Every structure is written in structure tokens, then in C-alpha cells.
Amino acid sequence: MKDSSAHPSSIAWIHIGDLHMDEADGWAARPRLQAIVDELNAHARAADFVYLPGDNANHATPAQYAAITEALGPLALPWRVIPGDHDFEGGSLAAYEAAFAPAQRPEHEVIAGHRCIFVDVVGSGAGGPDFRLNSHHRHRIARQLALAEAAGEVPLVFMHCYPGDMAADGEALARLFADARVPFVDTGHTHYNELLNDGAVVYGATRSTAQIEEGGGAPGFSVVCVHDGVPSWRFRPLSACWPHVQIVAPCDLRLVTRASQARQVPRPGVMRVVARRFGAADAPMMAALDDAAPHPMRAGAPGFWEIDLPVDAPGLHRIDVSCGRAADSVEVLVRASDGVPRRGPLVAPGHACHAIGAWPVAGIDGLQLGPNRNGGDW
């Protein structure tokens, strides 16, 4: 992994949704994966790594895995992979483990001051979407979360499904994530873009690369950032122009889980806005509050841009950041210390009932079009 010491509290990764690599559909995922690799090599080398969330090979055959590793061969970024239920076809992960080197499928790894915990929820099941943990994985997750707290690291979790989709122990796992103050859990499985916020943890899913029913079938990838514990998520279709601009602080209202923290719910006064830019650009980075005229942002650490904006009135405010045609926006709740919203008790943690719904700016249509909710069969 690259040295991120210039900004140790920030991490960014690229999520390439479930590949379902398969000759039966004419290897649909292969040219799409190759195109994504080309885009990342050209524009997004500042990311820390690339993540594959499982269901990599549709039928767990050596030929399907060979197509994946061949397409990933030119990738300049490190990549990490976890298994999904389709990687378990035949009742074993043997083909998956033979295809990917141990370094590409670690159980945990510390990256840029974040303890990344990669979870296998399929190897202990009976095949299909029978998602479970064995005692080893349960104890390992708890230990890694404790080690993160002891070391002052931000814990992040990568697993194939939401805890609410597990056949057993899902709620207990989600409560463990909440107690450990995990800011983001990145998942696959759904085939559609979605974010959940159960009040304690944000969960994200990115549309499949091959089996897509939303967005007119347009493939792409998501850019996930966690900056000082604040998560941000944006989906990029392959047709989108570069550079990529993403506001990483403060937090959009939809993703607030720690309202007592000023970096999530700012206080009236001066608000620090931070954005990341991936890819070169000739245009300046500009920021605007509500409907005011935009102001130039100043360069911070490489790839980061900042501005201090005065916000005197509590309430909901919109921040817009742009660089030429590239743009992002967030809605930020500003509250005085005595007016911060209070979080109620957790109900159905880690369950899809907490989906935030449509969010066009982020690339989420909220229709849940895929084979695991409202879509057709594959």
C-alpha cells in the first residue's frame, strides 16, 4: 500500500461491484472490468486500493477466475477480494483460494491508519445465500475491532452482504459494529447502488458489474472515502467525465451517525469543507454555500482541497464543490451544541429497512433493481 502519512486520517478505495464473470453471457464482465482498470490507471492512482466484494466468478470455475486475474493484471493499484456465495459453488472456496494470492485476500490489514477487516460470510454456510460466521470469524472480528480501538485506528469492515441478510447472528454482528463505532461497512450482493444508515453505522452496496438492471445497465464503480471518521460515497458510470470531485467533510445529513461530533454536524461559526479530487484538471476547485457565489478552494495535502466557510444560522445548508464540469454537493445540518439531535436505541441494525432511498447526486435511484430484491432472475 502507498504511504498515506500526508493525510493519515483519510482513506479512499474503489469498489468494483460483483463481477459474476461468466462465459454464458459472452464474458460481459471482462471488457467492463478492463475498461474500469484503464480508467483507474489513468485517473485514480491516488486511491489506496481496489475492492472486489464477492460473487467474483459466477460459477467458481478456473476459467472464470483466470478471466478476472488477467483483466486485473495491468491494474496499478493494489486490490483486495472477498468471497461471495457464487464463489462457493460446489460447496468449497478451493477454486477461489487457488485463483487469488493470500496477499489479495487478507483477513485484516492496516491501511492509512484504518484497520480494514475482510470477512468471509459464505465459507461456513451451505451454499447459496446462506450467510453465516463460524466461531473463528466471530472471535477474529471482535479481536480486530478491539485492536483498532487500542491502537487508535478507525475500523472498517468489508463483507459480502448486510448483516440483516445473514441466516444467523446478523443482528449481533451489526451491534458489534455499532459498539465499535465502525463508520462504514462495504458490501456486495444486492446488484444495485444503495446506502443504509441504521443510526450507528453506514453500509454501502455497489451495483453488479455484469448483472445490472438499474441505470440503463450502465457499468461503473463507486468511490468510497472515510475522512476523520466521516464516510462519503459516490458511484461513477464508466461514461462520466474526469476529474472526480468528492466532498469528504463535513458529513451529508443522510450519513450522520455521530451528531455530537462537529465534523458530522457542524456548529454555527466557521465550517471547514474538505474535498478530494481524483484525476488531473486545469480548472480551479471552487466551493459555494447555499446560493452564494463560489469561492476558490486552497490546496491541502496532495489531492485534498479545503475552504473555511462562515455559517451563522443553524439549519440545513447545501455545499457545492466543482472543478470544471465535475461537481459534488452535500446537505449539511448545522446545530448549536445544545441543539444536536439525539440518537435513539438501535432497531434492526444492519438491515435494509434503513436504506436512505434515492440520492441522485450519489448515483442512487432507490429502486432496488436487482435479483435480490425487486429485479428479475439471472
C-alpha positions as CSV (number, residue, x, y, z in Angstrom):
1,M,0.0,0.0,0.0
2,K,1.1,3.6,-0.7
3,D,2.3,5.8,2.1
4,S,-0.7,7.9,3.2
5,S,1.1,9.7,6.1
6,A,0.5,13.1,4.4
7,H,-3.2,12.6,5.5
8,P,-3.3,9.8,8.0
9,S,-6.9,10.3,8.9
10,S,-8.2,9.7,5.3
11,I,-8.6,6.6,3.2
12,A,-10.2,6.1,-0.2
13,W,-10.9,2.9,-2.1
14,I,-12.6,1.9,-5.4
15,H,-15.4,-0.6,-5.2
16,I,-16.0,-2.7,-8.3
17,G,-19.3,-4.4,-7.9
18,D,-19.9,-8.1,-8.1
19,L,-18.3,-9.3,-11.3
20,H,-20.3,-12.5,-11.9
21,M,-17.7,-13.4,-14.5
22,D,-19.3,-16.0,-16.8
23,E,-18.8,-17.3,-20.4
24,A,-22.5,-17.9,-20.6
25,D,-23.2,-14.2,-21.0
26,G,-20.4,-13.7,-23.5
27,W,-17.9,-12.7,-20.8
28,A,-19.9,-9.5,-20.2
29,A,-17.9,-8.5,-17.2
30,R,-14.5,-8.9,-18.8
31,P,-14.5,-5.8,-21.1
32,R,-16.2,-3.8,-18.4
33,L,-13.5,-4.7,-15.9
34,Q,-10.8,-3.9,-18.4
35,A,-12.3,-0.5,-19.0
36,I,-12.5,0.2,-15.3
37,V,-8.9,-0.8,-14.9
38,D,-7.9,1.6,-17.7
39,E,-9.8,4.5,-16.1
40,L,-8.3,3.8,-12.7
41,N,-4.8,3.6,-14.1
42,A,-5.3,6.9,-15.9
43,H,-7.1,8.9,-13.3
44,A,-7.4,7.3,-9.8
45,R,-4.0,6.2,-8.7
46,A,-4.4,8.3,-5.6
47,A,-6.9,5.8,-4.2
48,D,-5.5,3.4,-1.6
49,F,-6.8,0.1,-3.1
50,V,-9.5,-1.5,-5.2
51,Y,-12.1,-3.8,-3.6
52,L,-14.0,-6.8,-5.1
53,P,-16.9,-7.7,-2.8
54,G,-17.5,-11.3,-3.7
55,D,-19.5,-13.2,-6.4
56,N,-16.4,-12.8,-8.5
57,A,-16.8,-15.9,-10.7
58,N,-20.4,-16.7,-11.4
59,H,-19.8,-20.5,-11.1
60,A,-16.4,-20.6,-9.4
61,T,-14.6,-22.2,-12.4
62,P,-10.9,-21.8,-13.1
63,A,-11.6,-20.2,-16.5
64,Q,-13.8,-17.6,-14.9
65,Y,-11.2,-16.7,-12.3
66,A,-8.5,-16.6,-15.0
67,A,-10.5,-14.0,-16.9
68,I,-10.6,-11.9,-13.7
69,T,-7.0,-12.1,-12.8
70,E,-6.0,-11.4,-16.5
71,A,-8.1,-8.3,-16.6
72,L,-6.7,-7.1,-13.3
73,G,-3.1,-7.7,-14.3
74,P,-2.4,-4.2,-15.6
75,L,-4.0,-2.5,-12.5
76,A,-1.6,-0.1,-10.9
77,L,-3.4,-0.1,-7.6
78,P,-3.4,-2.9,-5.0
79,W,-6.6,-4.9,-4.9
80,R,-8.3,-6.9,-2.3
81,V,-11.0,-9.5,-2.7
82,I,-13.5,-11.4,-0.5
83,P,-15.8,-14.4,-1.4
84,G,-19.5,-14.3,-2.2
85,D,-22.0,-17.1,-2.4
86,H,-21.2,-17.7,-6.1
87,D,-17.6,-18.2,-5.2
88,F,-18.8,-21.1,-3.0
89,E,-20.4,-23.1,-5.8
90,G,-19.5,-26.8,-5.4
91,G,-19.5,-26.4,-1.6
92,S,-15.9,-25.1,-1.3
93,L,-13.8,-22.0,-1.7
94,A,-10.9,-24.0,-3.1
95,A,-11.1,-22.5,-6.6
96,Y,-11.4,-19.0,-5.2
97,E,-8.4,-19.5,-2.9
98,A,-6.3,-21.0,-5.8
99,A,-7.1,-18.1,-8.0
100,F,-6.2,-15.2,-5.7
101,A,-2.9,-14.9,-3.8
102,P,-3.1,-14.7,0.0
103,A,-1.9,-11.1,-0.1
104,Q,-5.0,-10.2,-2.2
105,R,-7.5,-11.9,0.3
106,P,-6.2,-10.9,3.8
107,E,-8.3,-11.3,6.9
108,H,-7.3,-7.9,8.0
109,E,-4.9,-5.1,7.1
110,V,-4.0,-1.6,8.4
111,I,-4.1,0.9,5.6
112,A,-3.6,4.7,6.1
113,G,-4.4,4.4,9.8
114,H,-7.6,2.3,9.3
115,R,-7.9,-1.3,10.3
116,C,-9.7,-3.0,7.4
117,I,-11.4,-6.2,8.4
118,F,-12.2,-8.6,5.5
119,V,-15.0,-11.0,6.4
120,D,-15.9,-14.4,4.9
121,V,-19.7,-14.9,5.4
122,V,-20.1,-17.7,2.9
123,G,-17.5,-20.4,3.8
124,S,-19.5,-21.6,6.9
125,G,-22.8,-21.8,5.1
126,A,-24.4,-24.4,2.9
127,G,-24.2,-22.7,-0.4
128,G,-26.5,-20.1,-2.0
129,P,-27.3,-17.0,0.2
130,D,-26.8,-18.9,3.4
131,F,-24.6,-16.3,5.0
132,R,-23.0,-17.3,8.4
133,L,-20.0,-16.8,10.5
134,N,-18.1,-19.6,12.3
135,S,-16.6,-19.2,15.8
136,H,-13.2,-18.3,14.3
137,H,-14.6,-15.4,12.3
138,R,-16.8,-14.1,15.1
139,H,-13.8,-14.1,17.5
140,R,-11.5,-12.6,14.9
141,I,-13.8,-9.7,14.1
142,A,-14.2,-8.9,17.8
143,R,-10.4,-9.1,18.3
144,Q,-9.7,-6.9,15.3
145,L,-12.2,-4.3,16.5
146,A,-10.6,-4.3,19.9
147,L,-7.1,-3.9,18.4
148,A,-8.3,-1.0,16.3
149,E,-9.6,0.8,19.4
150,A,-6.4,0.1,21.4
151,A,-4.2,1.4,18.5
152,G,-6.4,4.5,17.9
153,E,-7.2,3.2,14.4
154,V,-10.5,3.7,12.5
155,P,-12.1,0.2,11.9
156,L,-13.7,-0.6,8.6
157,V,-15.4,-3.8,7.6
158,F,-15.7,-5.5,4.2
159,M,-18.2,-8.3,3.8
160,H,-20.5,-9.7,1.0
161,C,-23.9,-8.9,2.4
162,Y,-25.6,-6.7,5.0
163,P,-25.8,-8.3,8.5
164,G,-29.6,-8.2,8.0
165,D,-29.3,-10.7,5.2
166,M,-27.4,-13.2,7.3
167,A,-29.0,-16.6,8.2
168,A,-27.8,-16.3,11.8
169,D,-26.1,-13.8,14.1
170,G,-26.7,-10.8,11.8
171,E,-28.1,-8.5,14.5
172,A,-25.4,-9.4,17.0
173,L,-22.8,-8.7,14.4
174,A,-24.4,-5.3,13.5
175,R,-24.5,-4.4,17.2
176,L,-20.8,-5.3,17.5
177,F,-20.1,-2.9,14.6
178,A,-22.1,-0.2,16.3
179,D,-20.4,-0.6,19.7
180,A,-17.0,-0.4,18.0
181,R,-18.0,2.8,16.2
182,V,-17.3,1.4,12.7
183,P,-18.1,4.3,10.3
184,F,-18.6,2.2,7.2
185,V,-19.2,-1.4,6.2
186,D,-18.8,-2.1,2.4
187,T,-20.8,-4.9,0.9
188,G,-21.8,-6.5,-2.4
189,H,-24.7,-9.0,-3.2
190,T,-27.5,-6.6,-3.9
191,H,-26.6,-5.8,-7.5
192,Y,-27.8,-2.2,-7.0
193,N,-26.4,1.0,-5.6
194,E,-27.6,1.5,-2.0
195,L,-26.6,3.1,1.3
196,L,-28.1,2.2,4.7
197,N,-27.8,4.2,7.8
198,D,-29.1,2.4,10.9
199,G,-28.2,5.3,13.2
200,A,-24.8,4.0,14.2
201,V,-23.1,2.6,11.1
202,V,-23.3,3.4,7.3
203,Y,-23.5,0.4,5.0
204,G,-22.9,0.6,1.3
205,A,-23.5,-1.6,-1.8
206,T,-22.5,-1.1,-5.4
207,R,-24.3,-2.4,-8.5
208,S,-23.0,-5.5,-10.1
209,T,-20.6,-5.2,-13.0
210,A,-22.3,-7.8,-15.2
211,Q,-25.8,-8.2,-13.9
212,I,-27.3,-4.7,-13.9
213,E,-30.9,-3.8,-14.0
214,E,-30.7,-0.1,-12.9
215,G,-29.3,2.9,-14.7
216,G,-30.0,1.5,-18.1
217,G,-27.5,-1.2,-17.5
218,A,-24.5,1.2,-17.3
219,P,-21.5,-0.3,-15.6
220,G,-19.2,1.7,-13.3
221,F,-17.7,1.7,-9.8
222,S,-18.0,3.6,-6.6
223,V,-15.5,5.8,-4.8
224,V,-15.6,5.4,-1.0
225,C,-13.8,7.8,1.3
226,V,-13.6,8.0,5.1
227,H,-12.1,11.2,6.3
228,D,-11.7,11.7,10.1
229,G,-14.4,9.1,10.5
230,V,-16.8,10.8,8.1
231,P,-17.9,8.5,5.3
232,S,-18.7,9.6,1.7
233,W,-19.8,7.5,-1.3
234,R,-20.3,8.3,-5.0
235,F,-21.0,6.0,-7.9
236,R,-19.3,6.7,-11.2
237,P,-20.6,5.3,-14.5
238,L,-17.9,4.5,-17.0
239,S,-19.1,7.3,-19.2
240,A,-18.6,10.0,-16.6
241,C,-16.0,12.8,-17.2
242,W,-12.9,13.2,-15.2
243,P,-11.7,14.5,-12.8
244,H,-13.8,13.1,-10.0
245,V,-14.6,15.5,-7.2
246,Q,-15.9,14.3,-3.8
247,I,-16.7,16.2,-0.6
248,V,-15.3,14.3,2.3
249,A,-16.1,16.7,5.1
250,P,-18.4,17.7,6.6
251,C,-20.9,14.8,6.6
252,D,-24.1,14.8,4.4
253,L,-27.2,14.7,6.6
254,R,-28.1,11.3,5.2
255,L,-24.9,9.7,6.6
256,V,-24.8,11.3,10.0
257,T,-24.2,8.7,12.8
258,R,-22.3,10.8,15.4
259,A,-24.3,14.0,15.6
260,S,-22.3,15.1,18.7
261,Q,-19.2,15.4,16.5
262,A,-18.8,18.8,14.9
263,R,-17.2,17.1,11.8
264,Q,-20.6,15.4,11.2
265,V,-23.0,18.1,12.4
266,P,-21.1,21.4,12.4
267,R,-21.7,24.2,14.9
268,P,-22.5,27.7,13.8
269,G,-19.4,29.7,13.0
270,V,-16.6,28.7,10.6
271,M,-17.1,25.4,8.8
272,R,-14.1,23.6,7.3
273,V,-15.1,22.0,3.9
274,V,-12.7,19.3,2.6
275,A,-12.9,17.8,-0.9
276,R,-10.8,15.2,-2.7
277,R,-10.0,15.3,-6.4
278,F,-9.0,12.3,-8.4
279,G,-7.5,13.0,-11.8
280,A,-5.8,16.0,-13.3
281,A,-7.6,19.2,-14.1
282,D,-7.0,22.6,-15.5
283,A,-10.0,24.3,-13.8
284,P,-9.7,25.5,-10.2
285,M,-11.6,23.9,-7.3
286,M,-14.5,26.1,-6.3
287,A,-16.9,25.9,-3.3
288,A,-20.2,27.6,-2.6
289,L,-22.6,27.6,0.4
290,D,-26.3,27.6,-0.4
291,D,-26.9,30.0,-3.3
292,A,-23.9,32.3,-2.6
293,A,-21.2,32.9,-5.2
294,P,-18.5,30.2,-5.3
295,H,-15.0,30.8,-3.9
296,P,-11.7,29.2,-4.8
297,M,-10.5,26.4,-2.5
298,R,-6.9,26.1,-1.3
299,A,-4.8,23.1,-1.9
300,G,-4.0,21.0,1.1
301,A,-2.3,17.6,1.1
302,P,-1.9,16.1,-2.4
303,G,-5.4,15.6,-3.8
304,F,-7.1,17.5,-1.0
305,W,-8.7,20.9,-1.2
306,E,-10.1,23.0,1.6
307,I,-12.1,26.1,2.4
308,D,-13.4,27.8,5.5
309,L,-17.0,29.0,5.1
310,P,-18.8,31.2,7.6
311,V,-22.2,29.6,8.7
312,D,-24.0,31.7,11.2
313,A,-27.5,30.2,11.0
314,P,-28.4,26.8,12.3
315,G,-30.4,24.6,9.9
316,L,-29.9,22.7,6.7
317,H,-27.3,24.1,4.3
318,R,-26.1,23.0,0.9
319,I,-22.4,22.9,0.0
320,D,-21.4,22.7,-3.7
321,V,-17.9,21.9,-4.9
322,S,-16.9,22.0,-8.6
323,C,-13.9,21.7,-10.8
324,G,-14.9,22.5,-14.4
325,R,-17.7,20.1,-15.3
326,A,-17.0,17.8,-12.3
327,A,-19.1,18.6,-9.2
328,D,-20.4,17.3,-5.9
329,S,-22.8,18.5,-3.3
330,V,-23.9,17.7,0.2
331,E,-26.6,18.8,2.6
332,V,-25.2,19.6,5.9
333,L,-27.1,20.0,9.2
334,V,-25.7,22.9,11.4
335,R,-26.7,22.9,15.0
336,A,-25.6,24.6,18.2
337,S,-24.2,22.3,20.9
338,D,-27.4,22.4,22.8
339,G,-29.5,21.6,19.7
340,V,-27.7,18.5,18.5
341,P,-30.1,15.6,17.5
342,R,-30.0,12.7,19.9
343,R,-29.9,9.1,18.6
344,G,-32.5,6.7,19.8
345,P,-31.9,3.0,20.6
346,L,-30.8,0.8,17.7
347,V,-33.7,-1.0,15.9
348,A,-32.9,-3.7,13.3
349,P,-29.3,-2.7,13.0
350,G,-27.6,-3.6,9.7
351,H,-31.0,-4.2,8.0
352,A,-32.1,-3.0,4.5
353,C,-35.1,-1.3,6.2
354,H,-32.6,1.6,6.9
355,A,-31.9,2.3,3.2
356,I,-31.6,6.1,2.7
357,G,-33.6,5.9,-0.6
358,A,-32.9,7.8,-3.8
359,W,-29.9,10.1,-3.8
360,P,-29.3,11.2,-7.4
361,V,-26.1,13.2,-6.6
362,A,-24.5,10.0,-5.3
363,G,-25.8,7.8,-8.1
364,I,-28.6,6.0,-6.2
365,D,-32.0,5.7,-7.7
366,G,-33.6,3.9,-4.7
367,L,-35.5,1.4,-6.8
368,Q,-33.6,-1.7,-5.6
369,L,-33.5,-3.2,-9.1
370,G,-31.6,-6.5,-8.8
371,P,-32.3,-10.2,-8.4
372,N,-32.1,-10.0,-4.6
373,R,-35.0,-7.5,-4.1
374,N,-37.2,-6.2,-6.9
375,G,-35.3,-7.3,-10.0
376,G,-35.5,-10.4,-12.2
377,D,-33.8,-13.7,-12.1
378,W,-30.3,-14.2,-13.6
